[in-house]
Every structure is written in C-alpha cells, then in structure tokens.
C-alpha cells in the first residue's frame, strides 16, 4: 500500500505504534532490535496499515536523546522492516532532520513530527527531498492557554501546511494530527474530540492518537495498563467524528473495532 493510492474516507487506516525506547509512557518500549523487528512484523499481521517507529520518548517530562542515539535505535529496525514488509509503509516518529534523512534512506516513507514542522524547517526540507509524506501534529506544550482549543489547533495546522509548502512539501502529502495529550487539559481533549469534524477545514486527512493516554481512563483511576476499554471508546468516537487514521498500541483489537465502526459510519457513503 502507498499513501498516494489511498482513497481517503473509504476506510480508517490503522497506524501501529512501535516504540524503540526504554521509557515509553505505555511501557511497551523495545530497545532490542530483534524484538522490535519481530513486534513490527506482528503489528503488520494484526492489521497495521502503517508502522510508526520512534526512538525518542515524547511523554511529559521526557529527556531528549541525541540524533546519533536515536538513529542507533531506529535505523536498523526500519531497514530490516523495509526488507521484510515491502507492502507496509513505515513512518519515522522524530523531530530531528538528521534522523529523518537516515530513516528515509533506510526505507521510511512517512515523517511523523510532533512539532508539525514548526520547530525545525529542515525537517520539511528532508521530507521534500525524499518525497515522503508528513504527519504534522499540533503541539500545545509550552504554548499560551487559549479560549478555544479547536481554533488553536486549526491555526497550528495552517502554520504546518504553510511551512511545508514553503519548503517543498505539497499540502496533498500532509496528514494532520490534533495532538491529543500534548499540552491540553482533559476537558480540552474531550472538546477537540467532540468537534473533530471542524478540523477537516484544511481539507487534509486527520490522524487521531489517543491510545492509552491519560484521557482514556485517568479520570476513573485507571492506570496506563488498564486503559484498553477507554482507548477503544475514544477510538470509536474519533472514527465516528471523521478520523481517517488512528494511531494505536493494540492493533489487532483496534483494527476490528475500526472495521465495525467503518461499517456503520462509512457504509452507503457516496
């Protein structure tokens, strides 16, 4: 599958999370390359349309690692997955241009940037040079409080699209992510989810990533390992409200959930 060939809106794509880190908030990080490759292959078997490989934790309070260390973690995994899963697009989850460039050389065809190209314009240049797609996330961390979170996300989306276009990434190759959990209170996350359809205004596919995050159960005292049902609930709501892609840990179950939700939401659409 290539994103260029996707008929957006026909079904929800599943993005499987592959953390090659020791400090993932979800406790699913795999530093051993063999184990990470095996997990990537498992995600593909379970129904992942895209595998998103990251070597830098972005949990609240995360400690940054060097580009060299990030490459040491993810490049061997990406290269091996590219050879073993030639029909599965690979995404590199990074905010470093040097890592992105090496990842593209290793077989990644998608850049997933939590800063939406707004932190380092060289990321856009690297993506443009390789012809990669970009998942541009709006990151509200360290930004001022706002009265309307949806308006703030839309402003962030427009900034990402403008930066991408200025550096050679066509809008048609950008997927937008509202950045659930990145600087938003729980009530703001819920408001963005309820109003997700408004975020379709730029005319680009929307990715939702809320798997196991705080808003999927912290309000009920559910620890991260107890948030499967909460993750399922918000994923189903996201699909009903117009998400085109969902980024998840539990690929097998969430791919079945997406098929069911799509059958209800998308069935009969022209």
Helices and strands as residue ranges (DSSP letters): G 3-5, E 13-19, H 33-46, E 50-54, H 67-84, E 89-93, H 97-106, E 110-113, H 121-130, E 133-137, H 149-166, G 171-173, E 174-177, H 186-194, G 196-200, E 206-208, G 214-216, G 218-220, G 224-226, H 228-240, E 245-248, H 251-265
